[in-house]
Amino acid sequence: MKRHHLRLYCLTLMFFSGVLALSSCGSDGGNNSGDEFQPKDHIAGFGSQPRFSPDGEKVAFGGDQTHPGIWVYTLSTQDLFQIVDDQHPHLYDYRWSPDGSLIAFGGAGATVDSTSGIYVVGLDGSEPHRWNVTGKSPSWLPDQSGLIFEENNPQANLYGVFKLTFADTSLLLLTNTGTEPLISPLGDQVAYRDPGSTQYIPLKVVSISGGASVTVADTCIHFTWTVDGVNLVFDYVSSSGGVQDRRISRVPASGSSDPVKIVSYATQPTISSDNVIAYQRINQDLSQGIYTVNLSGSDITQVAGAGSQPDFSPDGSHIAFADFDGIWVINL
């Protein structure tokens, strides 16, 4: 594909008669969204689902109809470039490789068509490599030797979570149900949601070798691993007295004890290496900004007055998030 590359000093992207125009947001990097919280930079005037690279230097995010594909922004140089265009539609399920040189994603085509399947692409704008003709939600093995992904192919009667090994392109079935698998930082376990088991979609964990799974939470919407691979942090909906409350809890991946609530009115958790959680606060479907909280539930702090889909940089120094006007990065 042709690589689209822009040098950006602060981004507000607008189109006039098909011409891309850039406007400056000021020397402070933009803190112009109307709130008085942590300073932040407006890195793109479009996009959603931002994800930091393992070194915290880059942010990948998905475009929109006007700016399709997958885009990558470099914090130090303010460069923004497109690594996947509309010839390879994606499912916003992209994941950085452990060394930060590659991105895996699921193709958004219909089952077994020319754009479906599991792809890996480099940052040089080269053509994405298709590793499997079906599947989505890829998650990298820590040694970068392969991927875990979700399969949902009724034509071939293939369902569940598979392990793909690059060296011989072999596939290993880990569990015959499951969606959105995420491998642990240690590479020994895979967590996933299991929509086929109950109406509440429990959170389960299975060994990287397959076998019997363990249910660690009865219901789950989003989840992530703590850096040590010991616990899972997840959100869910709790109903009490006719009132629904979205909560974030933690639970041992072993299933050895029950989940412990961390914070209420919270969704979309992401966690830093020092066990600080960033999340979107939400109250009865109304967004109330981006907050942080310790894994213990202490030190709740609001860091942005609006936004969703937060993602912590690995060292905890930045939070990327999406808003109606594009992608922002908070400087903590």
Secondary structure as the mmCIF struct_conf table of DSSP 4:
data_model
#
loop_
_struct_conf.conf_type_id
_struct_conf.id
_struct_conf.beg_label_comp_id
_struct_conf.beg_label_asym_id
_struct_conf.beg_label_seq_id
_struct_conf.end_label_comp_id
_struct_conf.end_label_asym_id
_struct_conf.end_label_seq_id
HELX_LH_PP_P HELX_LH_PP_P1 LYS A 2 ARG A 3
STRN STRN1 HIS A 4 ARG A 7
BEND BEND1 TYR A 9 CYS A 10
STRN STRN2 LEU A 13 PHE A 16
TURN_TY1_P TURN_TY1_P1 SER A 17 GLY A 18
STRN STRN3 VAL A 19 LEU A 22
TURN_TY1_P TURN_TY1_P2 SER A 27 ASP A 28
BEND BEND2 GLY A 29 GLY A 29
STRN STRN4 GLY A 30 GLY A 30
BEND BEND3 SER A 33 GLY A 34
BEND BEND4 PHE A 37 GLN A 38
STRN STRN5 LYS A 40 ALA A 44
BEND BEND5 GLY A 45 PHE A 46
STRN STRN6 SER A 48 PHE A 52
TURN_TY1_P TURN_TY1_P3 PRO A 54 ASP A 55
BEND BEND6 GLY A 56 GLU A 57
STRN STRN7 LYS A 58 GLY A 62
BEND BEND7 GLN A 65 HIS A 67
BEND BEND8 GLY A 69 GLY A 69
STRN STRN8 ILE A 70 THR A 74
TURN_TY1_P TURN_TY1_P4 LEU A 75 GLN A 78
STRN STRN9 ASP A 79 VAL A 84
TURN_TY1_P TURN_TY1_P5 ASP A 86 GLN A 87
BEND BEND9 HIS A 88 HIS A 88
STRN STRN10 HIS A 90 HIS A 90
BEND BEND10 TYR A 92 TYR A 92
STRN STRN11 ARG A 95 TRP A 96
TURN_TY1_P TURN_TY1_P6 PRO A 98 ASP A 99
BEND BEND11 GLY A 100 SER A 101
STRN STRN12 LEU A 102 ALA A 108
BEND BEND12 GLY A 109 ALA A 110
TURN_TY1_P TURN_TY1_P7 THR A 111 VAL A 112
BEND BEND13 ASP A 113 ASP A 113
TURN_TY1_P TURN_TY1_P8 SER A 114 THR A 115
STRN STRN13 SER A 116 GLY A 122
TURN_TY1_P TURN_TY1_P9 LEU A 123 ASP A 124
HELX_LH_PP_P HELX_LH_PP_P2 SER A 126 PRO A 128
STRN STRN14 HIS A 129 ASN A 132
BEND BEND14 VAL A 133 THR A 134
STRN STRN15 LYS A 136 TRP A 140
TURN_TY1_P TURN_TY1_P10 PRO A 142 ASP A 143
BEND BEND15 GLN A 144 SER A 145
STRN STRN16 GLY A 146 ASN A 153
TURN_TY1_P TURN_TY1_P11 PRO A 154 ASN A 157
STRN STRN17 LEU A 158 THR A 165
TURN_TY1_P TURN_TY1_P12 PHE A 166 THR A 169
STRN STRN18 SER A 170 THR A 175
BEND BEND16 ASN A 176 THR A 177
STRN STRN19 THR A 179 ILE A 183
TURN_TY1_P TURN_TY1_P13 PRO A 185 LEU A 186
BEND BEND17 GLY A 187 ASP A 188
STRN STRN20 GLN A 189 ARG A 193
TURN_TY1_P TURN_TY1_P14 PRO A 195 SER A 197
TURN_TY1_P TURN_TY1_P15 GLN A 199 TYR A 200
STRN STRN21 LEU A 203 SER A 207
TURN_TY1_P TURN_TY1_P16 ILE A 208 SER A 209
STRN STRN22 VAL A 214 ALA A 217
BEND BEND18 ASP A 218 ASP A 218
BEND BEND19 ILE A 221 HIS A 222
STRN STRN23 PHE A 223 TRP A 225
TURN_TY1_P TURN_TY1_P17 VAL A 227 ASP A 228
BEND BEND20 GLY A 229 VAL A 230
STRN STRN24 ASN A 231 SER A 240
TURN_TY1_P TURN_TY1_P18 GLY A 241 GLY A 242
STRN STRN25 VAL A 243 PRO A 252
TURN_TY1_P TURN_TY1_P19 ALA A 253 SER A 254
BEND BEND21 SER A 257 SER A 257
STRN STRN26 VAL A 260 SER A 264
BEND BEND22 TYR A 265 TYR A 265
STRN STRN27 ALA A 266 ILE A 271
TURN_TY1_P TURN_TY1_P20 SER A 273 ASP A 274
BEND BEND23 ASN A 275 ASN A 275
STRN STRN28 VAL A 276 ASN A 283
TURN_TY1_P TURN_TY1_P21 GLN A 284 ASP A 285
STRN STRN29 LEU A 286 ASN A 294
TURN_TY1_P TURN_TY1_P22 LEU A 295 SER A 296
BEND BEND24 GLY A 297 GLY A 297
STRN STRN30 THR A 301 ALA A 304
BEND BEND25 GLY A 305 ALA A 306
STRN STRN31 SER A 308 PHE A 312
TURN_TY1_P TURN_TY1_P23 PRO A 314 ASP A 315
BEND BEND26 GLY A 316 SER A 317
STRN STRN32 HIS A 318 ASP A 323
TURN_TY1_P TURN_TY1_P24 PHE A 324 ASP A 325
STRN STRN33 GLY A 326 ASN A 331
#
